[in-house]
Amino acid sequence: MFTVLMPVDESESRGTAQADAVIRLPHAAEDVRVVLLYVFEDRTQAGGTSPKQIDGGRAAHGRLRGAGVSIEELSRVGDPATEILSAAAETDADYIVLGGRKRSPLGSLLFGSVTQAVVLDADRPVTITGGAKASPS
């Protein structure tokens, strides 16, 4: 079984893009286990909330479930980059799929601070997706 850690945020678009990246992996429905992670910075917000209750997590969960991919949920409290790296080690993730944010030209020189920290400090492959493309009207 190939384990993918998928930290999600409030963006449905990013959650969908992250799920799509996993679904495109060979034999995703048979061989991939996704650990859907949401990191709360405030302990009072974390009580009783699961990743699929966050907009990005709900979008990713629905997309993955529809493709038959195995999903587990994990919530953490603390610094997002630290908790993502810790969860990757604890779940023995083979791969991390992050949802990147669109930045200004100057901001695009550096990823967001969480993304940058994870990419620089991860000891496993990291893929950064953008948001899902809007459907043409």
HUTA-V746646 format. One record per backbone hydrogen bond with DSSP energy under -1.0 kcal/mol. CO is the residue of the C=O (numbers start at 1). NH is the residue of the N-H. If there is no record, write none. Layout:
# HUTA-V746646
((CO NH) (CO NH))
This chain:
# HUTA-V746646
((2 33) (3 94) (3 95) (4 35) (5 97) (6 37) (9 56) (11 15) (12 16) (13 17) (13 132) (14 18) (15 19) (16 20) (17 21) (18 22) (19 23) (20 24) (22 25) (25 28) (27 31) (28 32) (31 2) (32 70) (33 4) (34 72) (35 6) (36 74) (37 8) (38 76) (40 78) (42 45) (46 49) (50 53) (51 54) (54 58) (55 59) (56 60) (57 61) (58 62) (59 63) (60 64) (61 65) (62 66) (63 67) (64 69) (65 68) (70 34) (72 36) (74 38) (76 40) (79 83) (80 84) (81 85) (82 86) (83 87) (84 88) (85 89) (86 90) (87 91) (88 93) (95 5) (96 127) (98 129) (104 108) (106 109) (112 116) (113 117) (114 118) (115 119) (116 120) (117 121) (118 122) (125 96) (127 98) (129 100))
